[in-house]
Structure formats: structure tokens, C-alpha cells
Amino acid sequence: MALSARKQDELAGKAGALLVRIGLGILMVALPVVAIYSRRFVFSLMPIGAALILAGALLMPGHRLLHKTRKALLSPALVAALCLILWIGLSLFWTPVPGPAIERFFKTMATLLLAFVVLTYLPNFSRTSNLNLLPIGAGATAIAAVAAIVTPAALPVSPLEATTLERAAVGLVLMVWPALAALALRERWAFAGALAVAVAIAAVAVWIPAALTGIAVGALVMSIARPNPPKLASALGVLAAFLFIAAPALPLLLEKLGPIPGLPLSFTKSLALWAQIIHHDPMRLIAAYGLETLPRGLINGALPPDVPRSILFEIWFEFGVIGAIAAAATTLATFVMAGRAPPQVAPFMLAGFACVLTIAIFGLATLQLWWLTIVTVMAIGFGCTIKGKAREERPVAPKMMAPPAPQSMQ
């Protein structure tokens, strides 16, 4: 009976490992490549891949669900994120667009819940074959993006899919960091360099300034993070938290100083509009306008199209000072958590999170569902690398002693 139970555990473990590999293949390879041609597949493939990973992890013997859940719920980053989510949920009571806001809230919560469950119940050890899926997916996406630029007839012509390639390129810029971490774990530095060059070429070909800025900032952070990742993580977290909390001071300061030579006109105009919004109703800085008011205001013309397209403005406009404080705490805790990752992975995690924050600050619609989906997939990729095992030096085989010479017979 003991042998039969052991054999069943082995079969369940093999089946679980296969499901995890298929799920990771969907998220890390299929999803970023297919995203070039249709954004709708992103929202379909995410739950499928997550469900397969979860099913595979549960089949593997030795999982401790309650222990893992309790440990994850007590992490500072998750506690801060739950506070932000709670405030976003409360904003549904005063948002002027409750119907779209409720729909968006539950879709966002479903995506985040999937990511949390997958990250919590990932197998305790990531196999090399699973880690290899990350650079394979990033490389295939880079090649597909360049091919789509060369042959634009293959791209969708629907107006709803007009920005699909740009969004896929942004996703590639985010997914490259866990892919590089996976290669670094195996000390595949030549492949890592080739992958970085391929992603840079694809990003330049699509040409999204915010994404290119994110790559540059991420590369800078990675280069200076190696000596002491925890120290740099704390500094980056404090800087990001300060930006979230003090963001409204910038438009008010520029309003006092007047036009500054060298600043782009579009940037100055957007900050001037932000200052006007603050003066129009200063009390809105406390609770703001509620979820979904910014995109709906742009669609129906209630807001001018030149308002800032930044995560800082979105947080303050929709969730006010309480939302900004919660977002600052979440960002700080996330950077600190990344700095405490294994030394081989921490620099890439810091670079990835710095890239995410840079892109979010410099002008993309970062509170939309497609953005959150890509960020959660990137987080799952980092979860796999954290549980990977770095290559260890093989021990040197001891020298064999020469056998003693045979003695002659006397």
C-alpha cells in the first residue's frame, strides 16, 4: 500500500508539473506573441494559463495552502495594496459613473486575484525547462514585433485594435526583465545580451518614447543595483512614494514660476490644466472623483484631451490624497520586497519595477485592464525566477593517485 501511494504521488507530481509548464507556456510565450495581433486574446489567455498553473500546483504533493496564504497575506506589500483596493472600492459610492466603474472594479479584482493565487501557489522550485520559457517568449515576441513592422498587412485593421502593436511592445519591454533574470540564473550571459539587443530593436522599431525611457531607466537601475540591492530598493521606494504624495505640488509650482525655457509645450500645458482642476475644487484633493471618472471624462468631453496622462494624475484625480498615500505605501513596500529577493534576481526585479513606474509616470493609460494584466504576468515571471536555483560550480574531481608500482619477486 505504501508503494502504491508513493507511485500515485509520483504520477500526480508529473501531471502537475506538466500542467504548470503548459500554463507558463501560455502566459510567457503565447500571450505576449498573440498580443501583437489582438488585445482580446490577452484577456482570454490570462485566466486559462493561471488556472492551469494553479491546478498543476495543487496536484503536486507537499503543498501547504493555509501556510502559504497566511504568509502572503501578512506581507507589507499586500497589506498596503489591500488598503488601496479598499479605498478604490469605497470610491464606487461617489463616482459619477457607477455602472462602468463597478464593471471595471470587478474585472480588475478578478485579474489581481488570479495573479495573487498563482504567485502564492507556484511550485517551491522552478525547473530549468520552465525558466527557459521566459526568454523564449520574450525573444519570439521581439521577432514577431519586428516582423509586424516589416509586414503591416498582417496587423488588424479594426479601429478597436489600432494600438495593439504599441501595447504589445510595452508588454515586451516589461517581460524582458524576468526573462533576463531567468538567463542570469543559468549564467547565460551571451543569450541575455542578445535578448536585450533584440528587445531594444523591437522597441525602437515600434517607437514608443515612454517604453524606451523605461528601458533606459531599468538598465541604469540594474547596473547600479548589484553591489547592494536592498539599499537601492529602499532609496527607489522612498523616491517613488515621494512622487506619489507630492505630485500636485509640481503643477502649482510651475504655475507660480511661469513658463520655463526648455520644457515641452505639451508638458507645460498639461500641468497648467492640472493646476486649473485643483483650483476649480480644492476639496476634491481629499476624496477625488472616484473610479473610472478620468477615462469617461475624456470620452464624453467633460475633460480636455490635454490633461496629464500619468499614473500620478490618475491616482490624484480619481482617488485623492488617501489613494495617493496608499499607492505610495504599496510602491515603497514593493521595492523593498524586490530588494530582498535572491541576489541573482533582485537587480532585475528592481529594474523591472523601475521600468513599470517610469512608463506609468510618462504617459500611458496605466490603470486600464490590459496594463494590469501585463504587469501581473511580469510578476508571475519574477515569481518563477525567485524560485529558480542559481547554477552552482561543479566540485573539482579529486586527483586519482597513481597505483603503486608492482614489486619484483625476490
C-alpha positions in Angstrom: 0.0 0.0 0.0 2.9 2.4 0.8 4.4 1.7 -2.6 1.1 2.3 -4.3 0.6 5.6 -2.5 4.1 6.7 -3.4 3.5 5.8 -7.1 0.3 7.8 -7.1 2.1 10.8 -5.7 4.8 10.5 -8.4 2.2 10.3 -11.1 0.3 13.3 -9.6 3.6 15.2 -9.4 4.4 14.6 -13.0 0.9 15.6 -14.1 1.1 18.7 -12.0 4.5 19.6 -13.4 3.1 19.2 -17.0 0.1 21.5 -16.2 2.4 24.1 -14.7 4.6 24.0 -17.8 1.7 24.4 -20.2 0.2 27.2 -18.1 3.6 29.1 -18.1 3.9 28.5 -21.8 0.6 30.2 -22.3 1.4 33.2 -20.2 5.1 33.6 -21.1 5.1 32.6 -24.8 1.6 32.6 -26.3 0.2 35.6 -24.6 2.9 38.2 -25.5 3.1 37.0 -29.1 -0.6 36.9 -29.7 -1.0 40.3 -28.1 0.7 41.8 -31.2 -2.4 40.8 -33.3 -5.3 41.1 -30.9 -5.7 42.5 -27.4 -8.8 40.4 -26.7 -6.7 37.2 -26.6 -4.7 38.7 -23.7 -7.8 38.7 -21.5 -8.7 35.2 -22.6 -5.2 33.6 -22.2 -4.5 35.1 -18.8 -7.2 33.1 -16.9 -6.5 30.0 -18.9 -2.8 30.0 -18.1 -3.4 30.9 -14.5 -5.9 28.1 -14.0 -3.6 25.5 -15.4 -0.7 26.7 -13.2 -3.0 26.6 -10.1 -4.3 23.1 -11.0 -0.8 21.8 -11.6 0.5 23.3 -8.3 -2.4 21.7 -6.3 -1.7 18.3 -7.9 1.9 18.3 -6.7 2.5 16.7 -3.3 3.7 18.7 -0.4 1.7 21.9 -1.0 0.6 23.8 2.2 -2.2 26.0 1.2 -3.1 27.6 4.5 0.5 28.3 5.4 1.3 29.9 2.0 -1.9 32.0 2.1 -1.3 33.3 5.6 2.3 34.2 4.8 1.3 36.1 1.6 -1.5 38.0 3.4 0.9 39.2 6.1 3.4 40.7 3.6 3.6 44.5 3.9 3.2 45.0 0.1 0.0 43.1 0.1 -1.4 44.8 3.2 -0.7 48.2 1.5 -2.2 47.0 -1.8 -5.4 45.8 0.1 -5.7 49.3 1.7 -5.6 50.8 -1.8 -8.1 48.3 -3.1 -10.4 49.1 -0.2 -10.3 52.8 -0.9 -10.9 52.2 -4.6 -13.9 50.1 -3.7 -15.3 52.8 -1.4 -15.0 55.4 -4.3 -17.7 53.4 -6.1 -20.2 55.1 -3.7 -19.5 58.6 -5.1 -18.2 58.1 -8.6 -20.5 59.9 -11.2 -20.3 56.8 -13.5 -21.2 53.9 -11.2 -22.1 51.4 -13.9 -18.8 51.4 -15.8 -16.9 51.8 -12.5 -18.4 48.7 -10.9 -17.7 46.7 -14.1 -14.1 47.8 -14.2 -13.6 47.3 -10.5 -14.7 43.6 -10.6 -12.7 42.9 -13.7 -9.6 44.4 -12.1 -10.1 42.5 -8.9 -10.5 39.2 -10.8 -7.2 39.8 -12.6 -5.4 40.7 -9.4 -6.9 37.7 -7.5 -5.7 35.4 -10.2 -2.2 36.8 -10.1 -2.2 36.5 -6.3 -3.4 32.9 -6.3 -0.8 31.9 -8.9 2.1 33.7 -7.2 1.1 32.1 -3.8 0.8 28.6 -5.0 3.6 28.4 -7.5 5.7 25.2 -7.0 8.5 25.6 -4.5 11.1 25.0 -7.2 11.1 26.3 -10.8 12.6 23.8 -13.2 15.1 24.9 -15.8 12.7 24.0 -18.6 10.1 26.3 -17.1 12.6 29.1 -16.7 13.6 28.8 -20.3 10.0 29.7 -21.3 10.6 33.3 -20.2 13.5 34.2 -22.7 11.8 32.1 -25.4 8.6 34.1 -25.1 10.5 37.5 -25.0 12.6 36.6 -28.0 9.7 35.3 -30.0 7.7 38.4 -29.2 10.6 40.7 -30.3 10.9 38.8 -33.6 7.1 38.9 -34.2 7.0 42.7 -33.4 9.7 43.5 -35.9 8.1 41.2 -38.5 4.8 43.0 -37.9 6.5 46.3 -38.6 8.0 45.0 -41.8 4.7 43.4 -43.0 2.0 45.7 -41.7 -0.7 43.9 -43.7 -0.7 41.2 -41.1 -1.8 43.6 -38.4 -5.6 44.1 -37.5 -7.3 46.9 -39.3 -10.2 47.3 -36.8 -10.2 50.7 -35.1 -10.5 49.0 -31.7 -7.2 47.3 -32.4 -5.4 50.4 -33.6 -2.9 50.5 -30.7 -2.5 46.7 -30.4 1.1 46.7 -31.6 2.1 49.6 -29.3 0.6 47.9 -26.3 2.3 44.6 -27.2 5.7 46.4 -27.4 5.1 47.9 -24.0 4.4 44.4 -22.7 7.6 43.1 -24.3 9.6 45.9 -22.5 8.2 44.7 -19.2 8.5 40.9 -19.9 12.2 41.2 -20.8 13.3 41.7 -17.2 12.1 38.4 -15.7 13.5 36.7 -18.9 16.9 38.3 -18.3 16.7 37.1 -14.7 16.0 33.6 -15.8 19.1 33.7 -18.1 21.2 35.2 -15.3 20.3 32.3 -13.0 21.8 29.9 -15.5 24.7 32.3 -16.3 23.7 32.5 -20.0 25.2 36.0 -20.4 25.6 35.8 -24.2 21.9 34.9 -24.6 20.9 37.6 -22.2 22.9 40.2 -24.2 21.3 39.0 -27.5 17.8 39.1 -26.0 18.3 42.6 -24.6 19.5 43.8 -28.1 16.5 42.1 -29.8 14.0 43.8 -27.4 15.7 47.2 -27.8 15.5 46.8 -31.6 11.8 45.9 -31.4 11.1 48.8 -29.1 12.9 51.3 -31.4 11.1 49.9 -34.4 7.6 50.4 -32.8 8.9 53.7 -31.3 7.1 54.4 -28.0 9.1 57.1 -26.2 7.7 56.1 -22.7 8.7 52.5 -23.3 12.2 53.5 -24.4 12.6 55.7 -21.4 11.5 52.8 -19.2 14.2 50.5 -20.8 16.9 53.2 -20.2 15.8 53.7 -16.5 15.6 49.9 -16.0 19.1 49.4 -17.4 20.5 52.1 -15.2 18.9 50.6 -12.1 20.1 47.1 -12.9 23.7 48.4 -13.4 23.9 50.1 -10.1 21.8 47.6 -8.0 24.3 44.7 -7.9 26.5 45.8 -5.0 23.7 46.4 -2.6 20.1 45.7 -3.9 18.3 46.3 -0.5 19.9 49.7 -0.1 19.0 50.8 -3.6 15.5 49.3 -3.2 14.8 51.5 -0.2 16.0 54.6 -2.0 13.9 53.9 -5.0 10.9 53.2 -2.9 11.2 56.4 -0.9 11.6 58.4 -4.2 8.6 56.8 -5.7 6.5 57.3 -2.6 7.5 61.0 -2.6 6.5 61.4 -6.2 3.0 59.9 -5.5 2.4 62.1 -2.4 3.9 65.4 -3.7 2.7 65.2 -7.3 0.1 68.1 -7.1 2.8 70.4 -5.9 4.5 70.3 -9.3 1.7 72.0 -11.4 1.1 74.5 -8.6 4.9 75.3 -8.5 5.1 75.7 -12.3 2.1 78.0 -12.2 3.9 80.3 -9.7 7.2 80.2 -11.7 5.6 80.8 -15.1 6.9 79.3 -18.4 10.3 77.6 -18.1 12.5 77.6 -21.2 13.3 74.1 -22.4 10.2 72.3 -21.2 8.0 70.8 -23.9 4.9 72.8 -24.6 2.6 69.8 -24.3 4.1 69.1 -20.8 3.6 72.6 -19.6 0.0 72.8 -21.0 -1.0 69.5 -19.3 0.4 70.7 -15.9 -1.4 74.0 -16.4 -4.7 72.1 -16.8 -3.9 70.1 -13.7 -3.5 73.3 -11.7 -6.8 74.6 -13.1 -8.5 71.4 -11.9 -7.1 71.8 -8.4 -8.2 75.5 -8.2 -11.7 74.6 -9.5 -12.4 72.4 -6.5 -9.6 72.1 -3.9 -11.7 69.9 -1.6 -11.6 67.2 -4.3 -8.0 66.6 -3.4 -9.3 64.6 -0.3 -11.6 62.0 -1.9 -11.4 63.0 -5.6 -13.9 62.0 -8.1 -14.0 58.2 -7.9 -13.1 55.2 -10.1 -13.4 55.5 -13.9 -14.1 59.3 -14.0 -10.9 60.1 -15.9 -11.4 57.8 -19.0 -15.2 58.6 -19.1 -14.5 62.3 -18.8 -12.1 62.1 -21.8 -14.6 60.1 -23.8 -17.6 62.4 -23.2 -15.6 65.6 -23.5 -16.0 66.6 -19.8 -12.2 66.8 -19.6 -9.9 68.4 -22.2 -7.7 65.9 -24.1 -4.5 67.6 -22.9 -4.8 66.6 -19.3 -1.7 64.7 -18.0 -1.6 61.0 -19.0 0.3 59.8 -15.9 -0.3 57.4 -13.1 0.3 60.3 -10.7 -2.5 62.4 -12.1 -4.8 59.4 -12.4 -4.4 58.5 -8.8 -5.0 62.0 -7.5 -7.9 62.7 -9.9 -9.8 59.5 -9.1 -8.7 58.7 -5.5 -7.3 61.8 -3.9 -4.8 62.1 -1.1 -5.9 58.9 0.6 -5.4 56.9 -2.6 -2.1 58.6 -3.2 -0.8 57.7 0.3 -2.0 54.1 -0.2 -0.3 54.0 -3.7 2.9 55.4 -2.2 2.9 52.8 0.6 2.3 50.0 -1.9 5.1 51.1 -4.2 7.5 51.5 -1.3 6.7 48.1 0.1 7.0 46.5 -3.4 10.5 48.0 -4.0 11.7 46.8 -0.5 10.3 43.3 -1.3 12.2 43.3 -4.6 15.4 44.3 -2.9 15.2 41.3 -0.6 14.9 38.8 -3.4 17.8 36.4 -4.1 20.9 38.3 -5.1 20.8 36.9 -8.7 17.3 38.1 -9.2 17.0 41.3 -7.1 18.7 43.6 -9.7 16.4 42.5 -12.4 13.3 42.9 -10.2 14.3 46.4 -9.3 14.9 47.2 -12.9 11.6 45.8 -13.9 9.6 47.7 -11.3 11.5 50.9 -12.1 10.6 50.3 -15.7 6.9 49.8 -14.8 6.9 53.0 -12.7 8.7 55.0 -15.4 6.2 54.0 -18.1 3.3 54.7 -15.8 4.6 58.2 -15.0 5.4 59.2 -18.5 2.1 59.0 -20.1 0.3 55.7 -20.8 -3.1 54.7 -19.6 -1.7 52.6 -16.8 -5.0 52.0 -14.9 -6.5 50.1 -17.8 -7.1 46.4 -17.6 -4.6 45.5 -20.3 -1.8 47.2 -18.4 -2.6 45.5 -15.1 -2.7 42.1 -17.0 0.7 42.6 -18.4 2.1 43.7 -15.0 0.6 40.7 -13.3 2.1 38.4 -15.9 5.5 40.0 -15.4 5.1 39.5 -11.6 4.4 35.8 -12.2 7.6 35.6 -14.3 9.5 37.0 -11.4 7.8 34.6 -9.1 9.2 31.8 -11.2 12.8 33.2 -11.2 12.7 33.7 -7.4 12.0 30.0 -7.0 14.7 29.1 -9.5 18.0 27.7 -8.5 21.2 29.5 -9.5 23.9 27.5 -11.2 26.4 26.1 -8.8 30.0 25.5 -9.5 30.7 21.8 -10.0 33.1 20.4 -7.5 36.5 19.6 -8.8 37.1 15.9 -9.0 39.9 14.7 -6.8 43.0 13.6 -8.5 43.5 9.8 -8.7 46.6 8.6 -7.0 48.8 6.5 -9.2 48.7 2.9 -8.2 51.9 1.7 -6.6 54.4 0.1 -8.8 54.4 -3.7 -8.6 57.3 -5.0 -6.6 59.5 -7.5 -8.2 59.6 -11.0 -6.9 62.7 -11.8 -5.0 
